[in-house]
């Protein structure tokens, strides 16, 4: 049963270039403004909350810091950016 589920795991929703560009702009603005954000992440039930401390273009990973701990979130897994302030 587990092997079956792994092969038929739900796929991440696809988004067009405009949506991805808008998401990138929101993340860049949040980083530059040092905003507290809540990121809805595909496959995760709880949002990732914190301040964006790094956007790594080469690996396409967003680093979010909260209470001294850094969470690394793949850019394509981010579904939505909200202000948490």
MARPA-766413 format. One record per residue (C-alpha): x, y, z; residue in three letters; chain. Coordinates in nm, 3 decimals. Layout:
! MARPA-766413
((X Y Z) ALA A)
...
! end
This chain:
! MARPA-766413
((0.000 0.000 0.000) UNK A)
((0.280 0.248 0.084) UNK A)
((0.450 0.191 -0.252) UNK A)
((0.120 0.259 -0.427) UNK A)
((0.072 0.584 -0.236) UNK A)
((0.427 0.698 -0.313) UNK A)
((0.376 0.648 -0.687) UNK A)
((0.041 0.827 -0.686) UNK A)
((0.126 1.107 -0.446) UNK A)
((-0.056 1.432 -0.517) UNK A)
((0.140 1.661 -0.747) UNK A)
((0.214 2.022 -0.667) UNK A)
((-0.026 2.256 -0.850) UNK A)
((0.130 2.419 -1.156) UNK A)
((0.137 2.795 -1.187) UNK A)
((0.205 3.019 -1.480) UNK A)
((0.503 3.249 -1.520) UNK A)
((0.303 3.556 -1.406) UNK A)
((0.200 3.388 -1.079) UNK A)
((0.557 3.278 -1.005) UNK A)
((0.691 3.626 -1.084) UNK A)
((0.432 3.785 -0.853) UNK A)
((0.523 3.539 -0.576) UNK A)
((0.892 3.623 -0.624) UNK A)
((0.813 3.995 -0.601) UNK A)
((0.617 3.943 -0.277) UNK A)
((0.904 3.745 -0.124) UNK A)
((1.162 4.006 -0.230) UNK A)
((0.954 4.289 -0.085) UNK A)
((0.900 4.098 0.240) UNK A)
((1.275 4.040 0.270) UNK A)
((1.366 4.402 0.190) UNK A)
((1.105 4.537 0.434) UNK A)
((1.196 4.275 0.700) UNK A)
((0.827 4.186 0.726) UNK A)
((0.694 3.904 0.938) UNK A)
((0.528 3.669 0.690) UNK A)
((0.318 3.355 0.690) UNK A)
((0.392 3.122 0.399) UNK A)
((0.137 2.864 0.288) UNK A)
((0.351 2.569 0.180) UNK A)
((0.234 2.287 -0.046) UNK A)
((0.205 1.959 0.142) UNK A)
((0.225 2.125 0.486) UNK A)
((-0.078 2.176 0.707) UNK A)
((0.078 2.456 0.913) UNK A)
((0.215 2.777 0.762) UNK A)
((0.581 2.873 0.794) UNK A)
((0.595 3.199 0.990) UNK A)
((0.896 3.428 1.026) UNK A)
((1.116 3.681 0.850) UNK A)
((1.279 3.605 0.517) UNK A)
((1.654 3.627 0.572) UNK A)
((1.776 3.491 0.239) UNK A)
((1.650 3.416 -0.112) UNK A)
((1.894 3.179 -0.281) UNK A)
((1.842 3.203 -0.658) UNK A)
((2.084 2.919 -0.741) UNK A)
((1.898 2.660 -0.530) UNK A)
((1.559 2.837 -0.544) UNK A)
((1.523 2.809 -0.166) UNK A)
((1.377 3.071 0.070) UNK A)
((1.529 3.093 0.420) UNK A)
((1.278 3.196 0.689) UNK A)
((1.401 3.280 1.040) UNK A)
((1.188 3.263 1.354) UNK A)
((1.317 3.267 1.713) UNK A)
((1.672 3.196 1.595) UNK A)
((1.579 2.889 1.389) UNK A)
((1.597 2.896 1.008) UNK A)
((1.352 2.698 0.795) UNK A)
((1.444 2.641 0.431) UNK A)
((1.146 2.630 0.196) UNK A)
((1.170 2.544 -0.176) UNK A)
((1.037 2.838 -0.379) UNK A)
((0.805 2.622 -0.590) UNK A)
((0.642 2.477 -0.275) UNK A)
((0.528 2.824 -0.160) UNK A)
((0.164 2.864 -0.252) UNK A)
((0.086 3.198 -0.087) UNK A)
((0.260 3.481 0.103) UNK A)
((0.066 3.667 0.375) UNK A)
((0.169 3.936 0.620) UNK A)
((0.176 3.797 0.974) UNK A)
((0.198 4.138 1.141) UNK A)
! end
